[in-house]
Amino acid sequence: MASLVVMIIASACDSQYVRRATKEENLTAEDKRDRRGGKIGREGNPDDKERVLFSFGKKKKSSNEQSSPSVASSNTNIYLWQSALETIDFMPLISSDFAGGIILTDWYTPPKNPGRRYKLTVRIVGQVFRSDALSVKVFSQRLRGNAWRDEKPDEGTAKTIEDTMLTRARDLIANAKL
């Protein structure tokens, strides 16, 4: 698992256009939770070192947030997460990390096209149900001789998968409110 993560990071770093992460992106999940405040964590200013065991009252929600069930330590919308897993349930999973909002699949070869295979990386960012909180990256390979060669996936494949996941998430939300 660790070697897979190192390979993904190494392959992402060989681009000449690598951008530096912002200060906000470098925060750990715990730092982000502490910055928001919570039942166990820092209240108010993130530089306060005082720990509070319980906080009373509710944090005011911003106007673009919707209430949805989620795990307290996660920044992942549970409806998008569930819809993503249901949409790609036919593909073998390498890793799924709810807290990080990442789903990695292994190579999948469609039965009707044994000369091609696909791999997906799904990323869900944020607890709010929004279309830009979901991102799908598709990797494609074609069998040439005895070796698999990388190729550009069909245009619109990632968008089609995202749309399917978003539609399923909307259905899950609608059913949850009944």
Buried (B, 14 or more C-beta within 10 A) or exposed (E): EEEEEEEEEEEEEEEEEEEEEEEEEEBEEEBEBBBEBBEEBBBEEBEEEEEBEEBEEEEEEEEEEEEBEBEEEBBBBBBBBBBBBBBBEEBEEBBBEBEBBBBBBEBBBEEEEEEBBBBBBBBBBBBBBBEEBBBBEBBBBEBEEEEBEEEEBEEEBBEEBBBBBBEBBEEBBEEEEE
